[in-house]
Amino acid sequence: MIKFEELIKSLILPLVAYPNDVEIIDKSADEDNLEYQVNVNPNDLGRVIGKGGTLARAIRTVLYAGASKEGKKIHLDIDSKKSN
């Protein structure tokens, strides 16, 4: 069984300059439809999304492949942390 939160973390952390600001929130309604929200430092948002969204697409492709292998669907939102 794939631990998707750990997989997301292993894909995102090497890309960011502020790893302590990475926050992964599980918003899944059930076990077959997974949904995760990733918040990063505003300065890291471009690094995680990539030029034209290429990195975000690649991250999602890896997650989709893992989820489909287990008969699940997954959705990933990437956003920056809002400063208070």
N, CA, C and O atoms as a GROMACS GRO file, in nm:
protein
  336
    1MET      N    1   0.084  -0.119   0.000
    1MET     CA    2   0.000   0.000   0.000
    1MET      C    3   0.089   0.125   0.000
    1MET      O    4   0.182   0.137   0.080
    2ILE      N    5   0.058   0.215  -0.090
    2ILE     CA    6   0.137   0.338  -0.104
    2ILE      C    7   0.093   0.440   0.001
    2ILE      O    8  -0.027   0.461   0.022
    3LYS      N    9   0.189   0.501   0.065
    3LYS     CA   10   0.162   0.610   0.159
    3LYS      C   11   0.178   0.740   0.080
    3LYS      O   12   0.288   0.790   0.062
    4PHE      N   13   0.065   0.792   0.032
    4PHE     CA   14   0.068   0.904  -0.061
    4PHE      C   15   0.122   1.032   0.000
    4PHE      O   16   0.188   1.110  -0.068
    5GLU      N   17   0.096   1.054   0.128
    5GLU     CA   18   0.149   1.175   0.193
    5GLU      C   19   0.302   1.173   0.192
    5GLU      O   20   0.366   1.276   0.166
    6GLU      N   21   0.361   1.058   0.220
    6GLU     CA   22   0.507   1.046   0.217
    6GLU      C   23   0.561   1.059   0.075
    6GLU      O   24   0.666   1.118   0.054
    7LEU      N   25   0.488   1.004  -0.023
    7LEU     CA   26   0.529   1.015  -0.163
    7LEU      C   27   0.527   1.161  -0.207
    7LEU      O   28   0.621   1.207  -0.272
    8ILE      N   29   0.422   1.234  -0.172
    8ILE     CA   30   0.414   1.376  -0.206
    8ILE      C   31   0.529   1.453  -0.143
    8ILE      O   32   0.593   1.535  -0.208
    9LYS      N   33   0.555   1.424  -0.017
    9LYS     CA   34   0.664   1.491   0.054
    9LYS      C   35   0.799   1.462  -0.014
    9LYS      O   36   0.881   1.553  -0.030
   10SER      N   37   0.821   1.338  -0.055
   10SER     CA   38   0.949   1.303  -0.118
   10SER      C   39   0.964   1.367  -0.256
   10SER      O   40   1.076   1.386  -0.302
   11LEU      N   41   0.854   1.399  -0.321
   11LEU     CA   42   0.860   1.465  -0.451
   11LEU      C   43   0.874   1.616  -0.439
   11LEU      O   44   0.938   1.679  -0.524
   12ILE      N   45   0.816   1.675  -0.336
   12ILE     CA   46   0.814   1.821  -0.321
   12ILE      C   47   0.938   1.876  -0.249
   12ILE      O   48   0.995   1.976  -0.292
   13LEU      N   49   0.980   1.810  -0.140
   13LEU     CA   50   1.087   1.866  -0.056
   13LEU      C   51   1.218   1.895  -0.132
   13LEU      O   52   1.280   1.997  -0.104
   14PRO      N   53   1.262   1.809  -0.225
   14PRO     CA   54   1.387   1.842  -0.294
   14PRO      C   55   1.377   1.967  -0.383
   14PRO      O   56   1.480   2.021  -0.424
   15LEU      N   57   1.257   2.012  -0.413
   15LEU     CA   58   1.238   2.125  -0.504
   15LEU      C   59   1.239   2.260  -0.434
   15LEU      O   60   1.263   2.362  -0.497
   16VAL      N   61   1.212   2.262  -0.303
   16VAL     CA   62   1.189   2.389  -0.233
   16VAL      C   63   1.312   2.438  -0.157
   16VAL      O   64   1.398   2.360  -0.118
   17ALA      N   65   1.316   2.570  -0.138
   17ALA     CA   66   1.422   2.632  -0.060
   17ALA      C   67   1.384   2.642   0.087
   17ALA      O   68   1.471   2.657   0.173
   18TYR      N   69   1.254   2.635   0.115
   18TYR     CA   70   1.204   2.646   0.252
   18TYR      C   71   1.127   2.520   0.289
   18TYR      O   72   1.004   2.522   0.295
   19PRO      N   73   1.197   2.408   0.314
   19PRO     CA   74   1.128   2.282   0.341
   19PRO      C   75   1.043   2.283   0.468
   19PRO      O   76   0.946   2.208   0.479
   20ASN      N   77   1.077   2.368   0.564
   20ASN     CA   78   0.998   2.375   0.688
   20ASN      C   79   0.861   2.437   0.665
   20ASN      O   80   0.771   2.421   0.748
   21ASP      N   81   0.843   2.507   0.554
   21ASP     CA   82   0.715   2.571   0.524
   21ASP      C   83   0.621   2.480   0.445
   21ASP      O   84   0.506   2.518   0.422
   22VAL      N   85   0.666   2.363   0.405
   22VAL     CA   86   0.581   2.272   0.328
   22VAL      C   87   0.478   2.209   0.421
   22VAL      O   88   0.511   2.155   0.526
   23GLU      N   89   0.353   2.217   0.379
   23GLU     CA   90   0.242   2.165   0.458
   23GLU      C   91   0.155   2.079   0.365
   23GLU      O   92   0.110   2.126   0.261
   24ILE      N   93   0.132   1.955   0.404
   24ILE     CA   94   0.051   1.863   0.325
   24ILE      C   95  -0.074   1.830   0.406
   24ILE      O   96  -0.066   1.777   0.516
   25ILE      N   97  -0.190   1.862   0.348
   25ILE     CA   98  -0.317   1.843   0.417
   25ILE      C   99  -0.398   1.737   0.342
   25ILE      O  100  -0.420   1.749   0.221
   26ASP      N  101  -0.441   1.635   0.414
   26ASP     CA  102  -0.525   1.530   0.356
   26ASP      C  103  -0.670   1.573   0.366
   26ASP      O  104  -0.725   1.586   0.476
   27LYS      N  105  -0.733   1.596   0.250
   27LYS     CA  106  -0.873   1.640   0.247
   27LYS      C  107  -0.963   1.531   0.189
   27LYS      O  108  -1.071   1.560   0.138
   28SER      N  109  -0.918   1.408   0.196
   28SER     CA  110  -0.989   1.296   0.134
   28SER      C  111  -1.125   1.273   0.199
   28SER      O  112  -1.138   1.274   0.322
   29ALA      N  113  -1.225   1.251   0.114
   29ALA     CA  114  -1.359   1.221   0.162
   29ALA      C  115  -1.373   1.073   0.195
   29ALA      O  116  -1.442   1.035   0.289
   30ASP      N  117  -1.306   0.989   0.117
   30ASP     CA  118  -1.308   0.845   0.142
   30ASP      C  119  -1.177   0.783   0.093
   30ASP      O  120  -1.091   0.853   0.040
   31GLU      N  121  -1.162   0.654   0.112
   31GLU     CA  122  -1.035   0.587   0.081
   31GLU      C  123  -1.010   0.569  -0.068
   31GLU      O  124  -0.896   0.546  -0.109
   32ASP      N  125  -1.115   0.578  -0.152
   32ASP     CA  126  -1.098   0.557  -0.296
   32ASP      C  127  -1.080   0.686  -0.373
   32ASP      O  128  -1.031   0.684  -0.487
   33ASN      N  129  -1.117   0.798  -0.315
   33ASN     CA  130  -1.101   0.930  -0.378
   33ASN      C  131  -1.014   1.016  -0.287
   33ASN      O  132  -1.063   1.078  -0.194
   34LEU      N  133  -0.885   1.018  -0.316
   34LEU     CA  134  -0.790   1.089  -0.232
   34LEU      C  135  -0.774   1.233  -0.280
   34LEU      O  136  -0.775   1.260  -0.400
   35GLU      N  137  -0.761   1.325  -0.185
   35GLU     CA  138  -0.741   1.465  -0.218
   35GLU      C  139  -0.640   1.525  -0.120
   35GLU      O  140  -0.655   1.514   0.001
   36TYR      N  141  -0.539   1.588  -0.176
   36TYR     CA  142  -0.435   1.649  -0.093
   36TYR      C  143  -0.415   1.794  -0.133
   36TYR      O  144  -0.421   1.829  -0.251
   37GLN      N  145  -0.392   1.878  -0.033
   37GLN     CA  146  -0.358   2.019  -0.052
   37GLN      C  147  -0.214   2.036  -0.006
   37GLN      O  148  -0.180   2.001   0.107
   38VAL      N  149  -0.130   2.089  -0.093
   38VAL     CA  150   0.009   2.117  -0.058
   38VAL      C  151   0.028   2.267  -0.055
   38VAL      O  152   0.002   2.336  -0.154
   39ASN      N  153   0.071   2.318   0.059
   39ASN     CA  154   0.102   2.460   0.074
   39ASN      C  155   0.252   2.475   0.089
   39ASN      O  156   0.315   2.406   0.169
   40VAL      N  157   0.308   2.568   0.012
   40VAL     CA  158   0.451   2.595   0.018
   40VAL      C  159   0.472   2.744   0.040
   40VAL      O  160   0.380   2.824   0.025
   41ASN      N  161   0.593   2.781   0.074
   41ASN     CA  162   0.630   2.921   0.087
   41ASN      C  163   0.605   2.989  -0.048
   41ASN      O  164   0.633   2.931  -0.153
   42PRO      N  165   0.552   3.113  -0.047
   42PRO     CA  166   0.527   3.183  -0.174
   42PRO      C  167   0.649   3.190  -0.266
   42PRO      O  168   0.635   3.190  -0.388
   43ASN      N  169   0.769   3.196  -0.209
   43ASN     CA  170   0.890   3.199  -0.290
   43ASN      C  171   0.920   3.066  -0.357
   43ASN      O  172   0.998   3.061  -0.452
   44ASP      N  173   0.860   2.958  -0.308
   44ASP     CA  174   0.883   2.825  -0.364
   44ASP      C  175   0.777   2.782  -0.464
   44ASP      O  176   0.793   2.679  -0.531
   45LEU      N  177   0.670   2.856  -0.476
   45LEU     CA  178   0.558   2.814  -0.560
   45LEU      C  179   0.601   2.790  -0.704
   45LEU      O  180   0.563   2.690  -0.765
   46GLY      N  181   0.679   2.879  -0.759
   46GLY     CA  182   0.729   2.864  -0.896
   46GLY      C  183   0.818   2.743  -0.912
   46GLY      O  184   0.816   2.677  -1.017
   47ARG      N  185   0.896   2.712  -0.811
   47ARG     CA  186   0.984   2.595  -0.817
   47ARG      C  187   0.904   2.465  -0.821
   47ARG      O  188   0.943   2.370  -0.890
   48VAL      N  189   0.793   2.461  -0.749
   48VAL     CA  190   0.712   2.340  -0.742
   48VAL      C  191   0.625   2.324  -0.865
   48VAL      O  192   0.604   2.213  -0.913
   49ILE      N  193   0.574   2.435  -0.918
   49ILE     CA  194   0.488   2.428  -1.036
   49ILE      C  195   0.570   2.410  -1.163
   49ILE      O  196   0.531   2.336  -1.253
   50GLY      N  197   0.684   2.477  -1.170
   50GLY     CA  198   0.771   2.465  -1.287
   50GLY      C  199   0.723   2.552  -1.402
   50GLY      O  200   0.612   2.604  -1.401
   51LYS      N  201   0.809   2.566  -1.500
   51LYS     CA  202   0.778   2.650  -1.616
   51LYS      C  203   0.663   2.588  -1.695
   51LYS      O  204   0.671   2.474  -1.741
   52GLY      N  205   0.557   2.664  -1.708
   52GLY     CA  206   0.439   2.616  -1.779
   52GLY      C  207   0.366   2.503  -1.707
   52GLY      O  208   0.284   2.434  -1.767
   53GLY      N  209   0.396   2.484  -1.579
   53GLY     CA  210   0.329   2.380  -1.502
   53GLY      C  211   0.385   2.240  -1.523
   53GLY      O  212   0.322   2.141  -1.486
   54THR      N  213   0.504   2.232  -1.582
   54THR     CA  214   0.560   2.100  -1.615
   54THR      C  215   0.592   2.016  -1.492
   54THR      O  216   0.565   1.896  -1.491
   55LEU      N  217   0.647   2.076  -1.389
   55LEU     CA  218   0.679   1.998  -1.268
   55LEU      C  219   0.553   1.953  -1.196
   55LEU      O  220   0.545   1.839  -1.151
   56ALA      N  221   0.455   2.042  -1.186
   56ALA     CA  222   0.329   2.004  -1.120
   56ALA      C  223   0.262   1.890  -1.197
   56ALA      O  224   0.208   1.798  -1.136
   57ARG      N  225   0.266   1.895  -1.330
   57ARG     CA  226   0.209   1.788  -1.412
   57ARG      C  227   0.283   1.657  -1.389
   57ARG      O  228   0.221   1.551  -1.380
   58ALA      N  229   0.414   1.664  -1.380
   58ALA     CA  230   0.495   1.543  -1.357
   58ALA      C  231   0.466   1.482  -1.220
   58ALA      O  232   0.454   1.360  -1.207
   59ILE      N  233   0.454   1.566  -1.119
   59ILE     CA  234   0.422   1.518  -0.984
   59ILE      C  235   0.286   1.450  -0.984
   59ILE      O  236   0.269   1.342  -0.928
   60ARG      N  237   0.189   1.514  -1.049
   60ARG     CA  238   0.054   1.456  -1.055
   60ARG      C  239   0.055   1.323  -1.132
   60ARG      O  240  -0.016   1.230  -1.095
   61THR      N  241   0.134   1.314  -1.238
   61THR     CA  242   0.142   1.190  -1.316
   61THR      C  243   0.192   1.075  -1.230
   61THR      O  244   0.139   0.964  -1.238
   62VAL      N  245   0.294   1.100  -1.148
   62VAL     CA  246   0.346   0.996  -1.059
   62VAL      C  247   0.238   0.954  -0.959
   62VAL      O  248   0.219   0.835  -0.933
   63LEU      N  249   0.166   1.052  -0.904
   63LEU     CA  250   0.061   1.022  -0.808
   63LEU      C  251  -0.054   0.946  -0.873
   63LEU      O  252  -0.107   0.852  -0.815
   64TYR      N  253  -0.093   0.988  -0.994
   64TYR     CA  254  -0.202   0.918  -1.065
   64TYR      C  255  -0.165   0.773  -1.091
   64TYR      O  256  -0.248   0.684  -1.076
   65ALA      N  257  -0.041   0.750  -1.130
   65ALA     CA  258   0.004   0.613  -1.158
   65ALA      C  259  -0.003   0.527  -1.032
   65ALA      O  260  -0.051   0.414  -1.037
   66GLY      N  261   0.043   0.581  -0.921
   66GLY     CA  262   0.038   0.506  -0.795
   66GLY      C  263  -0.104   0.480  -0.749
   66GLY      O  264  -0.136   0.372  -0.700
   67ALA      N  265  -0.189   0.580  -0.766
   67ALA     CA  266  -0.328   0.565  -0.723
   67ALA      C  267  -0.402   0.465  -0.811
   67ALA      O  268  -0.478   0.382  -0.760
   68SER      N  269  -0.381   0.472  -0.942
   68SER     CA  270  -0.452   0.379  -1.031
   68SER      C  271  -0.408   0.236  -1.008
   68SER      O  272  -0.486   0.143  -1.026
   69LYS      N  273  -0.283   0.218  -0.970
   69LYS     CA  274  -0.232   0.084  -0.939
   69LYS      C  275  -0.310   0.022  -0.822
   69LYS      O  276  -0.326  -0.099  -0.815
   70GLU      N  277  -0.357   0.108  -0.732
   70GLU     CA  278  -0.434   0.062  -0.616
   70GLU      C  279  -0.585   0.078  -0.635
   70GLU      O  280  -0.662   0.057  -0.541
   71GLY      N  281  -0.627   0.114  -0.757
   71GLY     CA  282  -0.769   0.128  -0.785
   71GLY      C  283  -0.832   0.251  -0.722
   71GLY      O  284  -0.950   0.250  -0.687
   72LYS      N  285  -0.753   0.357  -0.707
   72LYS     CA  286  -0.800   0.480  -0.644
   72LYS      C  287  -0.784   0.597  -0.739
   72LYS      O  288  -0.716   0.587  -0.841
   73LYS      N  289  -0.846   0.709  -0.704
   73LYS     CA  290  -0.828   0.834  -0.776
   73LYS      C  291  -0.766   0.934  -0.679
   73LYS      O  292  -0.790   0.929  -0.559
   74ILE      N  293  -0.683   1.024  -0.735
   74ILE     CA  294  -0.616   1.121  -0.649
   74ILE      C  295  -0.620   1.258  -0.714
   74ILE      O  296  -0.612   1.271  -0.836
   75HIS      N  297  -0.633   1.360  -0.630
   75HIS     CA  298  -0.633   1.498  -0.675
   75HIS      C  299  -0.533   1.575  -0.588
   75HIS      O  300  -0.531   1.559  -0.466
   76LEU      N  301  -0.450   1.658  -0.652
   76LEU     CA  302  -0.348   1.734  -0.578
   76LEU      C  303  -0.361   1.882  -0.611
   76LEU      O  304  -0.356   1.920  -0.728
   77ASP      N  305  -0.378   1.965  -0.509
   77ASP     CA  306  -0.378   2.111  -0.524
   77ASP      C  307  -0.247   2.162  -0.467
   77ASP      O  308  -0.205   2.122  -0.358
   78ILE      N  309  -0.183   2.251  -0.541
   78ILE     CA  310  -0.059   2.314  -0.496
   78ILE      C  311  -0.084   2.463  -0.483
   78ILE      O  312  -0.131   2.527  -0.577
   79ASP      N  313  -0.052   2.518  -0.366
   79ASP     CA  314  -0.077   2.660  -0.341
   79ASP      C  315   0.033   2.714  -0.252
   79ASP      O  316   0.113   2.637  -0.197
   80SER      N  317   0.038   2.846  -0.238
   80SER     CA  318   0.136   2.905  -0.147
   80SER      C  319   0.069   2.932  -0.013
   80SER      O  320  -0.052   2.952  -0.006
   81LYS      N  321   0.148   2.931   0.092
   81LYS     CA  322   0.097   2.963   0.225
   81LYS      C  323   0.062   3.112   0.227
   81LYS      O  324   0.139   3.195   0.179
   82LYS      N  325  -0.051   3.141   0.282
   82LYS     CA  326  -0.091   3.281   0.296
   82LYS      C  327  -0.024   3.338   0.419
   82LYS      O  328  -0.032   3.280   0.527
   83SER      N  329   0.043   3.453   0.402
   83SER     CA  330   0.108   3.514   0.518
   83SER      C  331   0.004   3.584   0.603
   83SER      O  332  -0.089   3.647   0.551
   84ASN      N  333   0.020   3.572   0.734
   84ASN     CA  334  -0.078   3.632   0.828
   84ASN      C  335  -0.043   3.773   0.862
   84ASN      O  336  -0.114   3.838   0.939
   0.00000   0.00000   0.00000
